[in-house]
Amino acid sequence: GDYTVTLLSDLNGKQHVLFELRVPWATFSAGLHRGLDLRKSAKETIEGKKREMEALAEG
Protein backbone atom coordinates (compact mmCIF):
# COMPACT_ATOMS: atom_id res chain seq x y z
CA GLY A 1 0.00 0.00 0.00
CA ASP A 2 0.87 3.67 -0.02
CA TYR A 3 1.79 5.85 2.90
CA THR A 4 -0.22 9.05 2.62
CA VAL A 5 0.89 12.29 4.19
CA THR A 6 -2.01 14.71 4.41
CA LEU A 7 -1.92 18.39 5.26
CA LEU A 8 -5.22 19.66 6.62
CA SER A 9 -6.19 23.29 6.94
CA ASP A 10 -8.86 24.59 9.27
CA LEU A 11 -10.95 27.11 7.35
CA ASN A 12 -14.11 28.48 8.97
CA GLY A 13 -14.15 25.53 11.36
CA LYS A 14 -14.10 23.05 8.49
CA GLN A 15 -11.12 20.93 7.62
CA HIS A 16 -9.89 21.14 4.06
CA VAL A 17 -7.18 18.97 2.56
CA LEU A 18 -4.51 21.31 1.21
CA PHE A 19 -2.52 18.55 -0.38
CA GLU A 20 -1.83 14.85 -0.14
CA LEU A 21 1.53 13.29 -0.65
CA ARG A 22 1.45 9.64 -1.61
CA VAL A 23 4.59 7.66 -0.98
CA PRO A 24 4.85 3.96 -1.81
CA TRP A 25 5.24 2.15 1.49
CA ALA A 26 8.44 0.41 0.31
CA THR A 27 10.02 3.78 -0.50
CA PHE A 28 8.90 5.22 2.82
CA SER A 29 10.23 2.34 4.93
CA ALA A 30 13.46 2.20 2.88
CA GLY A 31 13.88 5.91 3.53
CA LEU A 32 13.47 5.31 7.26
CA HIS A 33 16.06 2.55 7.18
CA ARG A 34 18.49 4.85 5.39
CA GLY A 35 17.93 7.41 8.12
CA LEU A 36 16.52 10.07 5.83
CA ASP A 37 14.92 12.89 7.73
CA LEU A 38 11.55 12.77 5.99
CA ARG A 39 9.97 15.01 8.59
CA LYS A 40 12.36 17.80 7.67
CA SER A 41 11.48 17.69 3.98
CA ALA A 42 7.78 17.36 4.78
CA LYS A 43 8.03 20.39 7.09
CA GLU A 44 9.75 22.40 4.36
CA THR A 45 7.08 21.38 1.86
CA ILE A 46 4.32 22.35 4.30
CA GLU A 47 5.93 25.70 5.03
CA GLY A 48 6.28 26.33 1.30
CA LYS A 49 2.61 25.50 0.76
CA LYS A 50 1.64 27.74 3.67
CA ARG A 51 3.54 30.65 2.13
CA GLU A 52 1.81 30.00 -1.20
CA MET A 53 -1.60 30.00 0.50
CA GLU A 54 -0.80 33.19 2.39
CA ALA A 55 0.38 34.86 -0.81
CA LEU A 56 -2.85 33.82 -2.55
CA ALA A 57 -4.94 35.08 0.37
CA GLU A 58 -3.19 38.45 0.24
CA GLY A 59 -3.97 38.62 -3.46
Sequence and secondary structure as in RCSB ss.txt:
>XXXX:A:sequence
GDYTVTLLSDLNGKQHVLFELRVPWATFSAGLHRGLDLRKSAKETIEGKKREMEALAEG
>XXXX:A:secstr
 EEEEEEEEEETTEEEEEEEEEEEHHHHHHHHHTT  HHHHHHHHHHHHHHHHHHHHH 
